[in-house]
Amino acid sequence: MKEDDELELTTFQQLYLVISEDKKEEIIKEFESVGLACYPVGNYVKSLRTCNFCKGEEEEGMLVAKELNRRIAGKAVLFTLKIAYTGCPVGCGEPMLSDIGIMKVIDYYNLYVGGKAKGKDAEVGSLLMEDLTPEDL
């Protein structure tokens, strides 16, 4: 980036920056080479929002979160779909305020749907399924 370029970090832990169209593929490859993913903007499944895990990847299920993200992020849908994951019942990743939320509870996962974080009609998602294994997710 140049000194006058801007970089935006969204509330969904995404980075936005403006790039030249002719350098798009080159920049995407460079990002991917250091472990970053690039997803389209618009009516797509957003990258999985997660909490900042307190106890590391294994204990908080980060491997499951990464696999979920790999399978769903960037898929075209009818409207922007926000999905969140948290590794414990504290819920720092705010899974109950997303369209779809996953919360790890000890060794299993609970699945929430229908959360909405903003507006006068904001609401907590409803528990759809509980005690799921990673395979069930």
C-alpha positions in Angstrom: 0.0 0.0 0.0 1.0 3.6 -0.5 1.0 6.1 2.3 -2.2 7.8 1.1 -4.1 4.5 0.5 -6.9 3.6 2.9 -7.6 0.2 4.6 -10.9 -0.4 6.4 -11.4 -3.1 9.1 -15.1 -3.9 9.3 -17.1 -5.1 12.4 -17.1 -8.5 10.8 -13.3 -8.7 10.9 -12.9 -8.1 7.2 -10.4 -5.8 5.5 -11.5 -3.6 2.6 -9.1 -1.8 0.4 -9.4 -0.3 -3.1 -7.0 -1.8 -5.7 -6.4 -1.4 -9.4 -8.5 -3.8 -11.4 -5.5 -4.8 -13.5 -3.6 -5.9 -10.3 -6.5 -7.9 -8.8 -5.4 -11.4 -9.5 -1.8 -10.6 -8.5 -2.9 -9.1 -5.2 -5.3 -12.0 -4.4 -2.4 -14.5 -5.0 -0.2 -12.5 -2.7 -2.8 -12.4 0.0 -3.5 -16.1 -0.3 0.3 -16.9 0.0 0.2 -15.5 3.5 -3.0 -17.2 4.6 -5.6 -14.5 3.8 -8.7 -15.2 1.8 -10.5 -12.8 -0.6 -14.3 -13.0 -1.0 -16.7 -11.1 -3.2 -18.8 -8.1 -2.0 -22.6 -8.3 -2.2 -25.0 -11.1 -1.8 -22.6 -13.8 -0.6 -22.1 -15.7 2.6 -19.7 -13.5 4.6 -16.6 -15.0 6.1 -17.2 -16.6 9.4 -17.0 -14.1 12.3 -15.3 -15.5 15.3 -14.3 -14.4 18.8 -10.7 -13.9 19.9 -10.2 -17.3 21.3 -9.1 -17.4 25.0 -7.6 -20.9 25.1 -6.3 -21.6 21.6 -7.3 -23.5 18.5 -7.9 -27.0 19.9 -9.8 -26.2 23.0 -12.1 -23.6 21.5 -12.8 -25.5 18.2 -10.9 -23.2 15.9 -10.2 -26.1 13.5 -14.0 -26.6 13.2 -14.5 -22.9 12.6 -11.9 -22.8 9.9 -13.4 -25.8 8.1 -16.9 -24.2 8.3 -15.5 -21.0 6.8 -13.7 -22.9 4.0 -17.0 -24.6 3.0 -19.4 -21.7 3.1 -17.7 -18.3 2.8 -18.1 -16.6 -0.6 -21.1 -18.7 -1.7 -23.7 -16.7 -3.6 -27.0 -16.3 -1.8 -30.2 -14.3 -2.3 -29.2 -11.7 0.4 -26.0 -11.1 2.4 -25.8 -13.9 5.0 -23.8 -13.3 8.2 -22.5 -16.3 10.1 -20.8 -16.2 13.5 -18.9 -18.7 15.6 -17.8 -18.6 19.2 -15.7 -21.2 21.1 -17.6 -21.0 24.4 -20.9 -19.9 26.0 -19.5 -16.4 26.7 -20.3 -15.6 23.1 -17.7 -13.0 22.2 -18.2 -13.8 18.5 -21.9 -12.8 18.9 -23.4 -15.9 17.3 -26.8 -15.1 18.6 -26.9 -11.8 16.8 -26.2 -13.2 13.3 -28.3 -14.8 10.6 -26.7 -18.1 11.6 -24.7 -18.6 14.8 -22.6 -21.5 16.2 -21.7 -21.7 19.8 -19.3 -24.4 21.2 -20.5 -25.7 24.5 -17.8 -28.1 26.0 -17.5 -30.7 23.3 -20.6 -30.0 21.3 -22.0 -27.2 19.2 -25.4 -25.3 19.3 -26.8 -23.8 16.2 -28.8 -20.6 16.3 -30.7 -18.8 13.5 -32.5 -15.5 12.9 -30.4 -13.2 15.0 -30.3 -9.5 14.1 -27.9 -7.1 15.7 -29.2 -3.7 14.5 -32.4 -1.7 14.3 -35.6 -1.4 16.3 -36.4 -5.0 15.4 -33.0 -6.3 16.7 -33.4 -9.7 18.3 -31.5 -12.7 19.6 -31.5 -15.8 17.4 -33.4 -18.9 18.2 -31.8 -22.2 19.1 -32.4 -24.5 16.1 -30.3 -27.5 17.1 -28.1 -28.4 20.0 -25.4 -30.9 21.0 -24.1 -31.2 17.4 -20.8 -32.8 16.6 -18.5 -31.2 14.0 -19.7 -33.7 11.5 -23.3 -32.7 12.2 -22.4 -29.1 11.5 
